[in-house]
Amino acid sequence: MEGSSGSSSNRPGKKKTTELETLRKEHEEKQLKKQQLMLRRQELKKQIENHKNKETSEEVKQAFKQLSQEYNSLREEYNQLLTQTSGESHH
């Protein structure tokens, strides 16, 4: 009986390993996405700061407004991913 119970315990172990690999892959993808968003956010922040330092025409004001909106959107998405990632690390 021990032999049969030993072989049946291997299957859940393999399933658990597969689940761990899947979770690890998802985590790595989220980390990569988070890093990409952080870099893009930093780029946008620099662009916004550069626009603040220049004299503004109407066209520049519109570009600044658009960049600000994109920055805020990326910041929100980054913060959501950060919250998800930190929530996963506690489990």
N, CA, C and O atoms as a Tinker XYZ file with bonds, in Angstrom:
   364  protein
     1  N      0.810000   -1.196000    0.000000    73     2
     2  CA     0.000000    0.000000    0.000000    64     1     3
     3  C      0.850000    1.254000    0.000000    63     2     4     5
     4  O      0.470000    2.279000   -0.566000    81     3
     5  N      2.003000    1.160000    0.641000    73     3     6
     6  CA     2.853000    2.341000    0.685000    64     5     7
     7  C      3.289000    2.754000   -0.708000    63     6     8     9
     8  O      3.387000    3.943000   -1.012000    81     7
     9  N      3.553000    1.762000   -1.558000    73     7    10
    10  CA     3.977000    2.053000   -2.923000    64     9    11
    11  C      2.901000    2.795000   -3.694000    63    10    12    13
    12  O      3.205000    3.733000   -4.431000    81    11
    13  N      1.658000    2.394000   -3.535000    73    11    14
    14  CA     0.584000    3.058000   -4.276000    64    13    15
    15  C      0.324000    4.457000   -3.736000    63    14    16    17
    16  O      0.036000    5.376000   -4.502000    81    15
    17  N      0.423000    4.623000   -2.429000    73    15    18
    18  CA     0.217000    5.966000   -1.880000    64    17    19
    19  C      1.381000    6.879000   -2.236000    63    18    20    21
    20  O      1.203000    8.089000   -2.377000    81    19
    21  N      2.576000    6.303000   -2.382000    73    19    22
    22  CA     3.746000    7.090000   -2.766000    64    21    23
    23  C      3.615000    7.611000   -4.183000    63    22    24    25
    24  O      3.968000    8.758000   -4.455000    81    23
    25  N      3.112000    6.786000   -5.091000    73    23    26
    26  CA     2.981000    7.222000   -6.480000    64    25    27
    27  C      1.860000    8.243000   -6.629000    63    26    28    29
    28  O      1.949000    9.145000   -7.461000    81    27
    29  N      0.805000    8.107000   -5.829000    73    27    30
    30  CA    -0.284000    9.083000   -5.925000    64    29    31
    31  C      0.135000   10.429000   -5.343000    63    30    32    33
    32  O     -0.411000   11.464000   -5.723000    81    31
    33  N      1.087000   10.423000   -4.437000    73    31    34
    34  CA     1.546000   11.695000   -3.879000    64    33    35
    35  C      2.468000   12.423000   -4.848000    63    34    36    37
    36  O      2.663000   13.631000   -4.718000    81    35
    37  N      3.045000   11.703000   -5.828000    73    35    38
    38  CA     3.900000   12.347000   -6.825000    64    37    39
    39  C      3.102000   13.255000   -7.739000    63    38    40    41
    40  O      3.576000   14.334000   -8.094000    81    39
    41  N      1.937000   12.860000   -8.120000    73    39    42
    42  CA     1.132000   13.662000   -9.038000    64    41    43
    43  C      0.790000   15.032000   -8.463000    63    42    44    45
    44  O      0.985000   16.038000   -9.145000    81    43
    45  N      0.285000   15.105000   -7.227000    73    43    46
    46  CA     0.033000   16.448000   -6.677000    64    45    47
    47  C      1.308000   17.271000   -6.564000    63    46    48    49
    48  O      1.272000   18.492000   -6.716000    81    47
    49  N      2.435000   16.613000   -6.300000    73    47    50
    50  CA     3.711000   17.322000   -6.222000    64    49    51
    51  C      4.087000   17.930000   -7.561000    63    50    52    53
    52  O      4.543000   19.071000   -7.627000    81    51
    53  N      3.896000   17.168000   -8.625000    73    51    54
    54  CA     4.194000   17.675000   -9.968000    64    53    55
    55  C      3.253000   18.814000  -10.322000    63    54    56    57
    56  O      3.657000   19.811000  -10.921000    81    55
    57  N      1.992000   18.650000   -9.942000    73    55    58
    58  CA     1.008000   19.704000  -10.219000    64    57    59
    59  C      1.392000   20.976000   -9.469000    63    58    60    61
    60  O      1.293000   22.082000   -9.999000    81    59
    61  N      1.831000   20.796000   -8.231000    73    59    62
    62  CA     2.233000   21.948000   -7.424000    64    61    63
    63  C      3.453000   22.631000   -8.036000    63    62    64    65
    64  O      3.542000   23.858000   -8.049000    81    63
    65  N      4.394000   21.829000   -8.545000    73    63    66
    66  CA     5.578000   22.383000   -9.203000    64    65    67
    67  C      5.168000   23.180000  -10.430000    63    66    68    69
    68  O      5.677000   24.277000  -10.659000    81    67
    69  N      4.254000   22.639000  -11.217000    73    67    70
    70  CA     3.775000   23.341000  -12.406000    64    69    71
    71  C      3.091000   24.647000  -12.012000    63    70    72    73
    72  O      3.300000   25.678000  -12.651000    81    71
    73  N      2.285000   24.605000  -10.973000    73    71    74
    74  CA     1.620000   25.819000  -10.496000    64    73    75
    75  C      2.645000   26.847000  -10.036000    63    74    76    77
    76  O      2.507000   28.038000  -10.315000    81    75
    77  N      3.671000   26.384000   -9.332000    73    75    78
    78  CA     4.728000   27.294000   -8.879000    64    77    79
    79  C      5.461000   27.909000  -10.063000    63    78    80    81
    80  O      5.761000   29.103000  -10.062000    81    79
    81  N      5.747000   27.095000  -11.072000    73    79    82
    82  CA     6.417000   27.613000  -12.266000    64    81    83
    83  C      5.546000   28.652000  -12.960000    63    82    84    85
    84  O      6.042000   29.686000  -13.409000    81    83
    85  N      4.260000   28.378000  -13.045000    73    83    86
    86  CA     3.326000   29.322000  -13.664000    64    85    87
    87  C      3.281000   30.617000  -12.874000    63    86    88    89
    88  O      3.344000   31.704000  -13.448000    81    87
    89  N      3.174000   30.503000  -11.564000    73    87    90
    90  CA     3.152000   31.700000  -10.720000    64    89    91
    91  C      4.459000   32.471000  -10.816000    63    90    92    93
    92  O      4.454000   33.701000  -10.855000    81    91
    93  N      5.576000   31.759000  -10.854000    73    91    94
    94  CA     6.881000   32.406000  -10.971000    64    93    95
    95  C      6.975000   33.167000  -12.296000    63    94    96    97
    96  O      7.465000   34.295000  -12.342000    81    95
    97  N      6.502000   32.539000  -13.359000    73    95    98
    98  CA     6.531000   33.185000  -14.676000    64    97    99
    99  C      5.643000   34.433000  -14.673000    63    98   100   101
   100  O      6.047000   35.484000  -15.170000    81    99
   101  N      4.444000   34.319000  -14.118000    73    99   102
   102  CA     3.546000   35.475000  -14.033000    64   101   103
   103  C      4.187000   36.592000  -13.222000    63   102   104   105
   104  O      4.089000   37.765000  -13.583000    81   103
   105  N      4.838000   36.229000  -12.137000    73   103   106
   106  CA     5.497000   37.221000  -11.287000    64   105   107
   107  C      6.610000   37.924000  -12.059000    63   106   108   109
   108  O      6.737000   39.147000  -11.996000    81   107
   109  N      7.415000   37.151000  -12.786000    73   107   110
   110  CA     8.499000   37.738000  -13.573000    64   109   111
   111  C      7.952000   38.680000  -14.637000    63   110   112   113
   112  O      8.521000   39.744000  -14.881000    81   111
   113  N      6.843000   38.289000  -15.275000    73   111   114
   114  CA     6.229000   39.144000  -16.293000    64   113   115
   115  C      5.731000   40.446000  -15.677000    63   114   116   117
   116  O      5.891000   41.519000  -16.260000    81   115
   117  N      5.130000   40.347000  -14.503000    73   115   118
   118  CA     4.649000   41.552000  -13.820000    64   117   119
   119  C      5.812000   42.447000  -13.404000    63   118   120   121
   120  O      5.732000   43.671000  -13.500000    81   119
   121  N      6.886000   41.824000  -12.945000    73   119   122
   122  CA     8.065000   42.601000  -12.554000    64   121   123
   123  C      8.633000   43.346000  -13.761000    63   122   124   125
   124  O      8.997000   44.518000  -13.660000    81   123
   125  N      8.706000   42.661000  -14.900000    73   123   126
   126  CA     9.216000   43.278000  -16.123000    64   125   127
   127  C      8.313000   44.425000  -16.552000    63   126   128   129
   128  O      8.795000   45.505000  -16.896000    81   127
   129  N      7.010000   44.195000  -16.534000    73   127   130
   130  CA     6.045000   45.237000  -16.908000    64   129   131
   131  C      6.170000   46.429000  -15.962000    63   130   132   133
   132  O      6.126000   47.582000  -16.391000    81   131
   133  N      6.325000   46.142000  -14.695000    73   131   134
   134  CA     6.467000   47.200000  -13.693000    64   133   135
   135  C      7.719000   48.023000  -13.968000    63   134   136   137
   136  O      7.696000   49.250000  -13.873000    81   135
   137  N      8.811000   47.345000  -14.308000    73   135   138
   138  CA    10.063000   48.047000  -14.595000    64   137   139
   139  C      9.921000   48.897000  -15.859000    63   138   140   141
   140  O     10.403000   50.029000  -15.907000    81   139
   141  N      9.261000   48.351000  -16.880000    73   139   142
   142  CA     9.049000   49.110000  -18.112000    64   141   143
   143  C      8.204000   50.351000  -17.847000    63   142   144   145
   144  O      8.500000   51.434000  -18.351000    81   143
   145  N      7.155000   50.185000  -17.057000    73   143   146
   146  CA     6.300000   51.323000  -16.720000    64   145   147
   147  C      7.072000   52.375000  -15.934000    63   146   148   149
   148  O      6.902000   53.574000  -16.155000    81   147
   149  N      7.914000   51.925000  -15.025000    73   147   150
   150  CA     8.699000   52.859000  -14.224000    64   149   151
   151  C      9.636000   53.666000  -15.125000    63   150   152   153
   152  O      9.761000   54.879000  -14.961000    81   151
   153  N     10.292000   52.999000  -16.076000    73   151   154
   154  CA    11.189000   53.703000  -16.991000    64   153   155
   155  C     10.421000   54.690000  -17.861000    63   154   156   157
   156  O     10.860000   55.824000  -18.056000    81   155
   157  N      9.280000   54.262000  -18.382000    73   155   158
   158  CA     8.462000   55.153000  -19.220000    64   157   159
   159  C      7.972000   56.344000  -18.403000    63   158   160   161
   160  O      7.940000   57.474000  -18.890000    81   159
   161  N      7.597000   56.083000  -17.179000    73   159   162
   162  CA     7.127000   57.151000  -16.296000    64   161   163
   163  C      8.239000   58.168000  -16.059000    63   162   164   165
   164  O      7.998000   59.376000  -16.068000    81   163
   165  N      9.456000   57.673000  -15.848000    73   163   166
   166  CA    10.591000   58.573000  -15.636000    64   165   167
   167  C     10.863000   59.409000  -16.880000    63   166   168   169
   168  O     11.164000   60.599000  -16.780000    81   167
   169  N     10.757000   58.781000  -18.061000    73   167   170
   170  CA    10.947000   59.517000  -19.310000    64   169   171
   171  C      9.912000   60.629000  -19.445000    63   170   172   173
   172  O     10.241000   61.764000  -19.789000    81   171
   173  N      8.665000   60.286000  -19.170000    73   171   174
   174  CA     7.596000   61.279000  -19.272000    64   173   175
   175  C      7.792000   62.405000  -18.266000    63   174   176   177
   176  O      7.546000   63.574000  -18.564000    81   175
   177  N      8.233000   62.039000  -17.088000    73   175   178
   178  CA     8.466000   63.046000  -16.058000    64   177   179
   179  C      9.534000   64.036000  -16.517000    63   178   180   181
   180  O      9.394000   65.243000  -16.320000    81   179
   181  N     10.600000   63.520000  -17.129000    73   179   182
   182  CA    11.652000   64.398000  -17.645000    64   181   183
   183  C     11.112000   65.297000  -18.745000    63   182   184   185
   184  O     11.426000   66.487000  -18.791000    81   183
   185  N     10.295000   64.730000  -19.636000    73   183   186
   186  CA     9.711000   65.526000  -20.711000    64   185   187
   187  C      8.825000   66.631000  -20.144000    63   186   188   189
   188  O      8.851000   67.766000  -20.620000    81   187
   189  N      8.055000   66.294000  -19.139000    73   187   190
   190  CA     7.177000   67.287000  -18.507000    64   189   191
   191  C      8.006000   68.395000  -17.880000    63   190   192   193
   192  O      7.689000   69.575000  -18.033000    81   191
   193  N      9.066000   68.023000  -17.176000    73   191   194
   194  CA     9.931000   69.025000  -16.549000    64   193   195
   195  C     10.585000   69.918000  -17.598000    63   194   196   197
   196  O     10.723000   71.124000  -17.390000    81   195
   197  N     10.988000   69.331000  -18.727000    73   195   198
   198  CA    11.578000   70.121000  -19.802000    64   197   199
   199  C     10.572000   71.117000  -20.371000    63   198   200   201
   200  O     10.925000   72.253000  -20.687000    81   199
   201  N      9.335000   70.691000  -20.497000    73   199   202
   202  CA     8.304000   71.592000  -21.012000    64   201   203
   203  C      8.009000   72.723000  -20.035000    63   202   204   205
   204  O      7.686000   73.836000  -20.451000    81   203
   205  N      8.117000   72.452000  -18.769000    73   203   206
   206  CA     7.879000   73.493000  -17.767000    64   205   207
   207  C      8.922000   74.597000  -17.885000    63   206   208   209
   208  O      8.628000   75.766000  -17.634000    81   207
   209  N     10.132000   74.225000  -18.267000    73   207   210
   210  CA    11.228000   75.183000  -18.317000    64   209   211
   211  C     11.210000   76.054000  -19.570000    63   210   212   213
   212  O     11.887000   77.081000  -19.605000    81   211
   213  N     10.455000   75.673000  -20.597000    73   211   214
   214  CA    10.405000   76.430000  -21.842000    64   213   215
   215  C      9.215000   77.380000  -21.833000    63   214   216   217
   216  O      8.238000   77.188000  -21.109000    81   215
   217  N      9.334000   78.417000  -22.669000    73   215   218
   218  CA     8.174000   79.276000  -22.855000    64   217   219
   219  C      7.102000   78.447000  -23.540000    63   218   220   221
   220  O      7.397000   77.612000  -24.395000    81   219
   221  N      5.864000   78.682000  -23.160000    73   219   222
   222  CA     4.805000   77.824000  -23.665000    64   221   223
   223  C      3.925000   78.527000  -24.687000    63   222   224   225
   224  O      3.398000   79.613000  -24.444000    81   223
   225  N      3.785000   77.891000  -25.817000    73   223   226
   226  CA     2.808000   78.318000  -26.805000    64   225   227
   227  C      1.585000   77.420000  -26.617000    63   226   228   229
   228  O      1.607000   76.507000  -25.792000    81   227
   229  N      0.550000   77.669000  -27.356000    73   227   230
   230  CA    -0.656000   76.843000  -27.227000    64   229   231
   231  C     -0.360000   75.385000  -27.576000    63   230   232   233
   232  O     -0.867000   74.473000  -26.922000    81   231
   233  N      0.447000   75.167000  -28.592000    73   231   234
   234  CA     0.799000   73.807000  -29.005000    64   233   235
   235  C      1.574000   73.093000  -27.901000    63   234   236   237
   236  O      1.331000   71.919000  -27.622000    81   235
   237  N      2.489000   73.795000  -27.288000    73   235   238
   238  CA     3.285000   73.218000  -26.209000    64   237   239
   239  C      2.396000   72.936000  -25.004000    63   238   240   241
   240  O      2.566000   71.922000  -24.328000    81   239
   241  N      1.456000   73.824000  -24.737000    73   239   242
   242  CA     0.530000   73.598000  -23.620000    64   241   243
   243  C     -0.275000   72.322000  -23.836000    63   242   244   245
   244  O     -0.475000   71.539000  -22.907000    81   243
   245  N     -0.735000   72.119000  -25.072000    73   243   246
   246  CA    -1.504000   70.906000  -25.372000    64   245   247
   247  C     -0.629000   69.655000  -25.221000    63   246   248   249
   248  O     -1.069000   68.643000  -24.674000    81   247
   249  N      0.593000   69.735000  -25.705000    73   247   250
   250  CA     1.513000   68.601000  -25.579000    64   249   251
   251  C      1.793000   68.306000  -24.107000    63   250   252   253
   252  O      1.838000   67.148000  -23.692000    81   251
   253  N      1.980000   69.361000  -23.332000    73   251   254
   254  CA     2.218000   69.202000  -21.897000    64   253   255
   255  C      1.025000   68.532000  -21.225000    63   254   256   257
   256  O      1.184000   67.633000  -20.399000    81   255
   257  N     -0.163000   68.981000  -21.589000    73   255   258
   258  CA    -1.379000   68.409000  -21.012000    64   257   259
   259  C     -1.478000   66.918000  -21.355000    63   258   260   261
   260  O     -1.807000   66.096000  -20.500000    81   259
   261  N     -1.192000   66.586000  -22.606000    73   259   262
   262  CA    -1.249000   65.194000  -23.038000    64   261   263
   263  C     -0.207000   64.347000  -22.302000    63   262   264   265
   264  O     -0.506000   63.243000  -21.847000    81   263
   265  N      1.004000   64.864000  -22.191000    73   263   266
   266  CA     2.057000   64.137000  -21.475000    64   265   267
   267  C      1.697000   63.961000  -20.001000    63   266   268   269
   268  O      1.950000   62.910000  -19.413000    81   267
   269  N      1.115000   64.982000  -19.420000    73   267   270
   270  CA     0.712000   64.897000  -18.013000    64   269   271
   271  C     -0.338000   63.811000  -17.819000    63   270   272   273
   272  O     -0.275000   63.039000  -16.862000    81   271
   273  N     -1.299000   63.756000  -18.730000    73   271   274
   274  CA    -2.340000   62.734000  -18.633000    64   273   275
   275  C     -1.749000   61.335000  -18.800000    63   274   276   277
   276  O     -2.103000   60.410000  -18.069000    81   275
   277  N     -0.850000   61.195000  -19.764000    73   275   278
   278  CA    -0.211000   59.895000  -19.980000    64   277   279
   279  C      0.626000   59.504000  -18.762000    63   278   280   281
   280  O      0.616000   58.348000  -18.340000    81   279
   281  N      1.341000   60.461000  -18.208000    73   279   282
   282  CA     2.149000   60.206000  -17.011000    64   281   283
   283  C      1.262000   59.740000  -15.855000    63   282   284   285
   284  O      1.576000   58.759000  -15.181000    81   283
   285  N      0.162000   60.445000  -15.633000    73   283   286
   286  CA    -0.741000   60.075000  -14.542000    64   285   287
   287  C     -1.318000   58.681000  -14.753000    63   286   288   289
   288  O     -1.449000   57.909000  -13.804000    81   287
   289  N     -1.658000   58.363000  -15.986000    73   287   290
   290  CA    -2.189000   57.045000  -16.304000    64   289   291
   291  C     -1.151000   55.958000  -16.030000    63   290   292   293
   292  O     -1.460000   54.934000  -15.420000    81   291
   293  N      0.076000   56.188000  -16.483000    73   291   294
   294  CA     1.145000   55.214000  -16.247000    64   293   295
   295  C      1.464000   55.089000  -14.764000    63   294   296   297
   296  O      1.753000   53.995000  -14.278000    81   295
   297  N      1.412000   56.189000  -14.057000    73   295   298
   298  CA     1.679000   56.156000  -12.618000    64   297   299
   299  C      0.624000   55.313000  -11.908000    63   298   300   301
   300  O      0.947000   54.516000  -11.027000    81   299
   301  N     -0.645000   55.493000  -12.298000    73   299   302
   302  CA    -1.713000   54.702000  -11.694000    64   301   303
   303  C     -1.525000   53.213000  -11.989000    63   302   304   305
   304  O     -1.664000   52.374000  -11.099000    81   303
   305  N     -1.207000   52.894000  -13.249000    73   303   306
   306  CA    -1.000000   51.498000  -13.621000    64   305   307
   307  C      0.189000   50.907000  -12.868000    63   306   308   309
   308  O      0.129000   49.771000  -12.398000    81   307
   309  N      1.258000   51.672000  -12.756000    73   307   310
   310  CA     2.444000   51.229000  -12.017000    64   309   311
   311  C      2.094000   50.973000  -10.548000    63   310   312   313
   312  O      2.482000   49.951000   -9.982000    81   311
   313  N      1.365000   51.901000   -9.940000    73   311   314
   314  CA     0.992000   51.736000   -8.534000    64   313   315
   315  C      0.099000   50.520000   -8.332000    63   314   316   317
   316  O      0.211000   49.828000   -7.320000    81   315
   317  N     -0.794000   50.255000   -9.294000    73   315   318
   318  CA    -1.640000   49.068000   -9.196000    64   317   319
   319  C     -0.796000   47.800000   -9.268000    63   318   320   321
   320  O     -1.004000   46.864000   -8.496000    81   319
   321  N      0.153000   47.773000  -10.193000    73   319   322
   322  CA     1.035000   46.608000  -10.294000    64   321   323
   323  C      1.882000   46.454000   -9.042000    63   322   324   325
   324  O      2.117000   45.341000   -8.573000    81   323
   325  N      2.332000   47.564000   -8.510000    73   323   326
   326  CA     3.131000   47.536000   -7.296000    64   325   327
   327  C      2.316000   46.958000   -6.145000    63   326   328   329
   328  O      2.827000   46.156000   -5.364000    81   327
   329  N      1.065000   47.357000   -6.038000    73   327   330
   330  CA     0.175000   46.845000   -5.000000    64   329   331
   331  C     -0.057000   45.351000   -5.188000    63   330   332   333
   332  O     -0.023000   44.587000   -4.224000    81   331
   333  N     -0.294000   44.933000   -6.440000    73   331   334
   334  CA    -0.502000   43.508000   -6.716000    64   333   335
   335  C      0.737000   42.702000   -6.368000    63   334   336   337
   336  O      0.643000   41.644000   -5.747000    81   335
   337  N      1.888000   43.200000   -6.766000    73   335   338
   338  CA     3.142000   42.492000   -6.526000    64   337   339
   339  C      3.428000   42.386000   -5.036000    63   338   340   341
   340  O      3.833000   41.327000   -4.558000    81   339
   341  N      3.221000   43.464000   -4.302000    73   339   342
   342  CA     3.481000   43.415000   -2.862000    64   341   343
   343  C      2.459000   42.524000   -2.170000    63   342   344   345
   344  O      2.774000   41.890000   -1.162000    81   343
   345  N      1.242000   42.468000   -2.695000    73   343   346
   346  CA     0.223000   41.580000   -2.142000    64   345   347
   347  C      0.578000   40.126000   -2.358000    63   346   348   349
   348  O      0.316000   39.286000   -1.497000    81   347
   349  N      1.177000   39.816000   -3.512000    73   347   350
   350  CA     1.572000   38.446000   -3.812000    64   349   351
   351  C      2.724000   37.999000   -2.931000    63   350   352   353
   352  O      2.793000   36.827000   -2.559000    81   351
   353  N      3.618000   38.894000   -2.593000    73   351   354
   354  CA     4.782000   38.513000   -1.798000    64   353   355
   355  C      4.409000   38.177000   -0.360000    63   354   356   357
   356  O      5.191000   37.548000    0.353000    81   355
   357  N      3.234000   38.588000    0.066000    73   355   358
   358  CA     2.799000   38.280000    1.430000    64   357   359
   359  C      2.131000   36.921000    1.511000    63   358   360   361
   360  O      1.875000   36.430000    2.611000    81   359
   361  N      1.838000   36.295000    0.363000    73   359   362
   362  CA     1.164000   34.993000    0.352000    64   361   363
   363  C      2.132000   33.885000    0.333000    63   362   364
   364  O      1.736000   32.719000    0.321000    81   363
